[in-house]
Amino acid sequence: MTKELWINLPVKDLGKSKAFFADIGFPFNPKYPNHDEGASLLIGEKNIVVMLFPEPAFKSFTRNEVTDTKQATEVLLSIDADSKEEVDELIRKVEAAGGTIYSKPQANGWMYGAGFADLDGHRWNVLHMDPTLMPKG
């Protein structure tokens, strides 16, 4: 059965996208050669693979147009954080790397989170969930 999940994202400028994700602390996948045709990142302890492909390559795989992220959101990628401070730190890194914060860090009951868009407009959530504050029942 399935052993890994690979998320493929189209990017306008692979070099700028690689720099952005490196700046916010996402490591590159050592099993995949990062070159001009694509890049591979690892997210989280389970090493979810995020592949970055220039838009023409992505379109050739999907045989479909790329979503205009200024007009629509096709997917929301959510990642967890160990603490509120980690949420805040990632958001600071995103801003410094040129990303867009569309939801500033805020508490919502037992969750604390924020939302950002990468250089290509793909939307991400980063959330810290405190199970001690989770509603019972």
mmCIF file of the C-alpha atoms, coordinates in Angstrom:
data_MODEL
# 
_entry.id   MODEL 
# 
loop_
_atom_site.group_PDB 
_atom_site.id 
_atom_site.type_symbol 
_atom_site.label_atom_id 
_atom_site.label_alt_id 
_atom_site.label_comp_id 
_atom_site.label_asym_id 
_atom_site.label_entity_id 
_atom_site.label_seq_id 
_atom_site.pdbx_PDB_ins_code 
_atom_site.Cartn_x 
_atom_site.Cartn_y 
_atom_site.Cartn_z 
_atom_site.occupancy 
_atom_site.B_iso_or_equiv 
_atom_site.pdbx_formal_charge 
_atom_site.auth_seq_id 
_atom_site.auth_comp_id 
_atom_site.auth_asym_id 
_atom_site.auth_atom_id 
_atom_site.pdbx_PDB_model_num 
ATOM 1   C CA . MET A 1 1   ? 0.000   0.000  0.000   1.00 0.00 ? 1   MET A CA 1 
ATOM 2   C CA . THR A 1 2   ? 0.956   3.665  -0.064  1.00 0.00 ? 2   THR A CA 1 
ATOM 3   C CA . LYS A 1 3   ? 4.103   4.534  1.879   1.00 0.00 ? 3   LYS A CA 1 
ATOM 4   C CA . GLU A 1 4   ? 4.586   8.218  1.096   1.00 0.00 ? 4   GLU A CA 1 
ATOM 5   C CA . LEU A 1 5   ? 2.605   11.289 0.135   1.00 0.00 ? 5   LEU A CA 1 
ATOM 6   C CA . TRP A 1 6   ? 4.087   13.697 -2.412  1.00 0.00 ? 6   TRP A CA 1 
ATOM 7   C CA . ILE A 1 7   ? 2.514   17.101 -2.826  1.00 0.00 ? 7   ILE A CA 1 
ATOM 8   C CA . ASN A 1 8   ? 3.349   18.712 -6.173  1.00 0.00 ? 8   ASN A CA 1 
ATOM 9   C CA . LEU A 1 9   ? 3.187   22.484 -6.509  1.00 0.00 ? 9   LEU A CA 1 
ATOM 10  C CA . PRO A 1 10  ? 3.647   24.625 -9.614  1.00 0.00 ? 10  PRO A CA 1 
ATOM 11  C CA . VAL A 1 11  ? 6.009   27.584 -9.269  1.00 0.00 ? 11  VAL A CA 1 
ATOM 12  C CA . LYS A 1 12  ? 6.747   30.533 -11.522 1.00 0.00 ? 12  LYS A CA 1 
ATOM 13  C CA . ASP A 1 13  ? 10.435  30.873 -10.592 1.00 0.00 ? 13  ASP A CA 1 
ATOM 14  C CA . LEU A 1 14  ? 12.021  27.714 -9.199  1.00 0.00 ? 14  LEU A CA 1 
ATOM 15  C CA . GLY A 1 15  ? 15.141  29.486 -7.949  1.00 0.00 ? 15  GLY A CA 1 
ATOM 16  C CA . LYS A 1 16  ? 13.169  32.061 -5.963  1.00 0.00 ? 16  LYS A CA 1 
ATOM 17  C CA . SER A 1 17  ? 10.852  29.372 -4.565  1.00 0.00 ? 17  SER A CA 1 
ATOM 18  C CA . LYS A 1 18  ? 13.795  27.220 -3.461  1.00 0.00 ? 18  LYS A CA 1 
ATOM 19  C CA . ALA A 1 19  ? 15.333  30.217 -1.706  1.00 0.00 ? 19  ALA A CA 1 
ATOM 20  C CA . PHE A 1 20  ? 12.007  31.081 -0.021  1.00 0.00 ? 20  PHE A CA 1 
ATOM 21  C CA . PHE A 1 21  ? 11.491  27.600 1.409   1.00 0.00 ? 21  PHE A CA 1 
ATOM 22  C CA . ALA A 1 22  ? 15.135  27.342 2.491   1.00 0.00 ? 22  ALA A CA 1 
ATOM 23  C CA . ASP A 1 23  ? 14.814  30.729 4.236   1.00 0.00 ? 23  ASP A CA 1 
ATOM 24  C CA . ILE A 1 24  ? 11.773  29.605 6.221   1.00 0.00 ? 24  ILE A CA 1 
ATOM 25  C CA . GLY A 1 25  ? 13.558  26.428 7.316   1.00 0.00 ? 25  GLY A CA 1 
ATOM 26  C CA . PHE A 1 26  ? 12.158  23.665 5.084   1.00 0.00 ? 26  PHE A CA 1 
ATOM 27  C CA . PRO A 1 27  ? 14.999  21.251 4.258   1.00 0.00 ? 27  PRO A CA 1 
ATOM 28  C CA . PHE A 1 28  ? 15.633  19.846 0.813   1.00 0.00 ? 28  PHE A CA 1 
ATOM 29  C CA . ASN A 1 29  ? 15.168  16.143 0.206   1.00 0.00 ? 29  ASN A CA 1 
ATOM 30  C CA . PRO A 1 30  ? 18.605  14.486 -0.088  1.00 0.00 ? 30  PRO A CA 1 
ATOM 31  C CA . LYS A 1 31  ? 17.074  11.555 -2.044  1.00 0.00 ? 31  LYS A CA 1 
ATOM 32  C CA . TYR A 1 32  ? 16.020  13.829 -4.917  1.00 0.00 ? 32  TYR A CA 1 
ATOM 33  C CA . PRO A 1 33  ? 18.443  15.813 -7.061  1.00 0.00 ? 33  PRO A CA 1 
ATOM 34  C CA . ASN A 1 34  ? 17.362  19.436 -6.815  1.00 0.00 ? 34  ASN A CA 1 
ATOM 35  C CA . HIS A 1 35  ? 18.021  21.007 -10.209 1.00 0.00 ? 35  HIS A CA 1 
ATOM 36  C CA . ASP A 1 36  ? 16.507  23.391 -12.776 1.00 0.00 ? 36  ASP A CA 1 
ATOM 37  C CA . GLU A 1 37  ? 13.603  21.027 -13.509 1.00 0.00 ? 37  GLU A CA 1 
ATOM 38  C CA . GLY A 1 38  ? 12.340  20.613 -9.955  1.00 0.00 ? 38  GLY A CA 1 
ATOM 39  C CA . ALA A 1 39  ? 13.075  20.595 -6.265  1.00 0.00 ? 39  ALA A CA 1 
ATOM 40  C CA . SER A 1 40  ? 11.998  18.405 -3.383  1.00 0.00 ? 40  SER A CA 1 
ATOM 41  C CA . LEU A 1 41  ? 11.391  19.557 0.190   1.00 0.00 ? 41  LEU A CA 1 
ATOM 42  C CA . LEU A 1 42  ? 10.725  17.542 3.342   1.00 0.00 ? 42  LEU A CA 1 
ATOM 43  C CA . ILE A 1 43  ? 8.037   18.744 5.745   1.00 0.00 ? 43  ILE A CA 1 
ATOM 44  C CA . GLY A 1 44  ? 7.661   17.578 9.330   1.00 0.00 ? 44  GLY A CA 1 
ATOM 45  C CA . GLU A 1 45  ? 8.836   14.554 11.285  1.00 0.00 ? 45  GLU A CA 1 
ATOM 46  C CA . LYS A 1 46  ? 7.147   12.183 8.833   1.00 0.00 ? 46  LYS A CA 1 
ATOM 47  C CA . ASN A 1 47  ? 9.017   13.782 5.932   1.00 0.00 ? 47  ASN A CA 1 
ATOM 48  C CA . ILE A 1 48  ? 6.061   14.647 3.729   1.00 0.00 ? 48  ILE A CA 1 
ATOM 49  C CA . VAL A 1 49  ? 7.538   15.373 0.317   1.00 0.00 ? 49  VAL A CA 1 
ATOM 50  C CA . VAL A 1 50  ? 6.663   18.664 -1.370  1.00 0.00 ? 50  VAL A CA 1 
ATOM 51  C CA . MET A 1 51  ? 7.812   18.830 -4.968  1.00 0.00 ? 51  MET A CA 1 
ATOM 52  C CA . LEU A 1 52  ? 8.262   22.186 -6.695  1.00 0.00 ? 52  LEU A CA 1 
ATOM 53  C CA . PHE A 1 53  ? 7.992   22.201 -10.480 1.00 0.00 ? 53  PHE A CA 1 
ATOM 54  C CA . PRO A 1 54  ? 8.142   25.084 -12.947 1.00 0.00 ? 54  PRO A CA 1 
ATOM 55  C CA . GLU A 1 55  ? 4.626   25.760 -14.239 1.00 0.00 ? 55  GLU A CA 1 
ATOM 56  C CA . PRO A 1 56  ? 5.264   24.355 -17.759 1.00 0.00 ? 56  PRO A CA 1 
ATOM 57  C CA . ALA A 1 57  ? 6.454   21.028 -16.307 1.00 0.00 ? 57  ALA A CA 1 
ATOM 58  C CA . PHE A 1 58  ? 3.547   20.920 -13.859 1.00 0.00 ? 58  PHE A CA 1 
ATOM 59  C CA . LYS A 1 59  ? 1.068   21.569 -16.696 1.00 0.00 ? 59  LYS A CA 1 
ATOM 60  C CA . SER A 1 60  ? 2.627   18.744 -18.718 1.00 0.00 ? 60  SER A CA 1 
ATOM 61  C CA . PHE A 1 61  ? 2.072   16.305 -15.797 1.00 0.00 ? 61  PHE A CA 1 
ATOM 62  C CA . THR A 1 62  ? -1.487  17.357 -15.024 1.00 0.00 ? 62  THR A CA 1 
ATOM 63  C CA . ARG A 1 63  ? -2.586  18.135 -18.585 1.00 0.00 ? 63  ARG A CA 1 
ATOM 64  C CA . ASN A 1 64  ? -4.493  21.030 -17.094 1.00 0.00 ? 64  ASN A CA 1 
ATOM 65  C CA . GLU A 1 65  ? -4.089  24.771 -16.536 1.00 0.00 ? 65  GLU A CA 1 
ATOM 66  C CA . VAL A 1 66  ? -2.465  26.034 -13.347 1.00 0.00 ? 66  VAL A CA 1 
ATOM 67  C CA . THR A 1 67  ? -4.845  27.786 -10.928 1.00 0.00 ? 67  THR A CA 1 
ATOM 68  C CA . ASP A 1 68  ? -4.464  31.556 -10.757 1.00 0.00 ? 68  ASP A CA 1 
ATOM 69  C CA . THR A 1 69  ? -3.791  31.860 -7.017  1.00 0.00 ? 69  THR A CA 1 
ATOM 70  C CA . LYS A 1 70  ? -4.653  35.570 -7.124  1.00 0.00 ? 70  LYS A CA 1 
ATOM 71  C CA . GLN A 1 71  ? -8.216  34.574 -8.001  1.00 0.00 ? 71  GLN A CA 1 
ATOM 72  C CA . ALA A 1 72  ? -8.741  31.184 -6.339  1.00 0.00 ? 72  ALA A CA 1 
ATOM 73  C CA . THR A 1 73  ? -7.376  28.721 -3.809  1.00 0.00 ? 73  THR A CA 1 
ATOM 74  C CA . GLU A 1 74  ? -7.204  25.105 -4.870  1.00 0.00 ? 74  GLU A CA 1 
ATOM 75  C CA . VAL A 1 75  ? -5.621  23.655 -1.732  1.00 0.00 ? 75  VAL A CA 1 
ATOM 76  C CA . LEU A 1 76  ? -4.777  24.712 1.824   1.00 0.00 ? 76  LEU A CA 1 
ATOM 77  C CA . LEU A 1 77  ? -1.661  23.064 3.224   1.00 0.00 ? 77  LEU A CA 1 
ATOM 78  C CA . SER A 1 78  ? -1.659  22.851 7.028   1.00 0.00 ? 78  SER A CA 1 
ATOM 79  C CA . ILE A 1 79  ? 1.396   22.155 9.157   1.00 0.00 ? 79  ILE A CA 1 
ATOM 80  C CA . ASP A 1 80  ? 1.713   21.893 12.900  1.00 0.00 ? 80  ASP A CA 1 
ATOM 81  C CA . ALA A 1 81  ? 3.947   23.671 15.362  1.00 0.00 ? 81  ALA A CA 1 
ATOM 82  C CA . ASP A 1 82  ? 5.150   22.595 18.794  1.00 0.00 ? 82  ASP A CA 1 
ATOM 83  C CA . SER A 1 83  ? 4.331   25.948 20.399  1.00 0.00 ? 83  SER A CA 1 
ATOM 84  C CA . LYS A 1 84  ? 2.827   29.387 19.889  1.00 0.00 ? 84  LYS A CA 1 
ATOM 85  C CA . GLU A 1 85  ? 6.365   30.722 19.700  1.00 0.00 ? 85  GLU A CA 1 
ATOM 86  C CA . GLU A 1 86  ? 7.110   28.359 16.816  1.00 0.00 ? 86  GLU A CA 1 
ATOM 87  C CA . VAL A 1 87  ? 4.048   29.664 14.937  1.00 0.00 ? 87  VAL A CA 1 
ATOM 88  C CA . ASP A 1 88  ? 5.224   33.246 15.492  1.00 0.00 ? 88  ASP A CA 1 
ATOM 89  C CA . GLU A 1 89  ? 8.792   32.423 14.424  1.00 0.00 ? 89  GLU A CA 1 
ATOM 90  C CA . LEU A 1 90  ? 7.716   30.762 11.180  1.00 0.00 ? 90  LEU A CA 1 
ATOM 91  C CA . ILE A 1 91  ? 5.489   33.737 10.348  1.00 0.00 ? 91  ILE A CA 1 
ATOM 92  C CA . ARG A 1 92  ? 8.436   36.101 10.961  1.00 0.00 ? 92  ARG A CA 1 
ATOM 93  C CA . LYS A 1 93  ? 10.575  33.989 8.612   1.00 0.00 ? 93  LYS A CA 1 
ATOM 94  C CA . VAL A 1 94  ? 7.844   33.937 5.960   1.00 0.00 ? 94  VAL A CA 1 
ATOM 95  C CA . GLU A 1 95  ? 7.541   37.735 6.039   1.00 0.00 ? 95  GLU A CA 1 
ATOM 96  C CA . ALA A 1 96  ? 11.323  38.185 5.860   1.00 0.00 ? 96  ALA A CA 1 
ATOM 97  C CA . ALA A 1 97  ? 11.516  35.756 2.912   1.00 0.00 ? 97  ALA A CA 1 
ATOM 98  C CA . GLY A 1 98  ? 8.877   37.673 0.923   1.00 0.00 ? 98  GLY A CA 1 
ATOM 99  C CA . GLY A 1 99  ? 5.766   35.604 1.636   1.00 0.00 ? 99  GLY A CA 1 
ATOM 100 C CA . THR A 1 100 ? 2.359   37.101 2.375   1.00 0.00 ? 100 THR A CA 1 
ATOM 101 C CA . ILE A 1 101 ? 0.617   36.767 5.733   1.00 0.00 ? 101 ILE A CA 1 
ATOM 102 C CA . TYR A 1 102 ? -3.123  36.466 5.090   1.00 0.00 ? 102 TYR A CA 1 
ATOM 103 C CA . SER A 1 103 ? -4.038  35.593 8.693   1.00 0.00 ? 103 SER A CA 1 
ATOM 104 C CA . LYS A 1 104 ? -1.936  36.981 11.529  1.00 0.00 ? 104 LYS A CA 1 
ATOM 105 C CA . PRO A 1 105 ? -1.189  34.698 14.500  1.00 0.00 ? 105 PRO A CA 1 
ATOM 106 C CA . GLN A 1 106 ? -4.215  34.401 16.737  1.00 0.00 ? 106 GLN A CA 1 
ATOM 107 C CA . ALA A 1 107 ? -5.763  32.135 19.341  1.00 0.00 ? 107 ALA A CA 1 
ATOM 108 C CA . ASN A 1 108 ? -8.966  30.303 18.598  1.00 0.00 ? 108 ASN A CA 1 
ATOM 109 C CA . GLY A 1 109 ? -9.883  28.229 21.631  1.00 0.00 ? 109 GLY A CA 1 
ATOM 110 C CA . TRP A 1 110 ? -7.404  25.369 21.910  1.00 0.00 ? 110 TRP A CA 1 
ATOM 111 C CA . MET A 1 111 ? -5.650  26.314 18.653  1.00 0.00 ? 111 MET A CA 1 
ATOM 112 C CA . TYR A 1 112 ? -3.176  29.061 17.886  1.00 0.00 ? 112 TYR A CA 1 
ATOM 113 C CA . GLY A 1 113 ? -2.345  29.645 14.281  1.00 0.00 ? 113 GLY A CA 1 
ATOM 114 C CA . ALA A 1 114 ? -1.644  31.842 11.311  1.00 0.00 ? 114 ALA A CA 1 
ATOM 115 C CA . GLY A 1 115 ? -1.890  31.677 7.553   1.00 0.00 ? 115 GLY A CA 1 
ATOM 116 C CA . PHE A 1 116 ? 0.574   32.601 4.835   1.00 0.00 ? 116 PHE A CA 1 
ATOM 117 C CA . ALA A 1 117 ? 0.972   32.419 1.096   1.00 0.00 ? 117 ALA A CA 1 
ATOM 118 C CA . ASP A 1 118 ? 4.261   31.416 -0.484  1.00 0.00 ? 118 ASP A CA 1 
ATOM 119 C CA . LEU A 1 119 ? 5.734   33.308 -3.447  1.00 0.00 ? 119 LEU A CA 1 
ATOM 120 C CA . ASP A 1 120 ? 3.335   31.582 -5.845  1.00 0.00 ? 120 ASP A CA 1 
ATOM 121 C CA . GLY A 1 121 ? 0.222   32.219 -3.762  1.00 0.00 ? 121 GLY A CA 1 
ATOM 122 C CA . HIS A 1 122 ? -0.155  28.674 -2.409  1.00 0.00 ? 122 HIS A CA 1 
ATOM 123 C CA . ARG A 1 123 ? -1.834  29.004 0.970   1.00 0.00 ? 123 ARG A CA 1 
ATOM 124 C CA . TRP A 1 124 ? -0.452  27.425 4.127   1.00 0.00 ? 124 TRP A CA 1 
ATOM 125 C CA . ASN A 1 125 ? -1.699  27.274 7.740   1.00 0.00 ? 125 ASN A CA 1 
ATOM 126 C CA . VAL A 1 126 ? 0.615   26.775 10.661  1.00 0.00 ? 126 VAL A CA 1 
ATOM 127 C CA . LEU A 1 127 ? -1.155  25.642 13.825  1.00 0.00 ? 127 LEU A CA 1 
ATOM 128 C CA . HIS A 1 128 ? -0.261  24.865 17.408  1.00 0.00 ? 128 HIS A CA 1 
ATOM 129 C CA . MET A 1 129 ? -2.940  22.752 19.078  1.00 0.00 ? 129 MET A CA 1 
ATOM 130 C CA . ASP A 1 130 ? -2.941  22.470 22.864  1.00 0.00 ? 130 ASP A CA 1 
ATOM 131 C CA . PRO A 1 131 ? -4.731  19.230 23.804  1.00 0.00 ? 131 PRO A CA 1 
ATOM 132 C CA . THR A 1 132 ? -5.062  20.349 27.431  1.00 0.00 ? 132 THR A CA 1 
ATOM 133 C CA . LEU A 1 133 ? -7.428  23.112 26.257  1.00 0.00 ? 133 LEU A CA 1 
ATOM 134 C CA . MET A 1 134 ? -9.383  20.894 23.837  1.00 0.00 ? 134 MET A CA 1 
ATOM 135 C CA . PRO A 1 135 ? -13.097 20.708 24.607  1.00 0.00 ? 135 PRO A CA 1 
ATOM 136 C CA . LYS A 1 136 ? -14.148 17.456 26.247  1.00 0.00 ? 136 LYS A CA 1 
ATOM 137 C CA . GLY A 1 137 ? -16.977 15.407 24.875  1.00 0.00 ? 137 GLY A CA 1 
# 
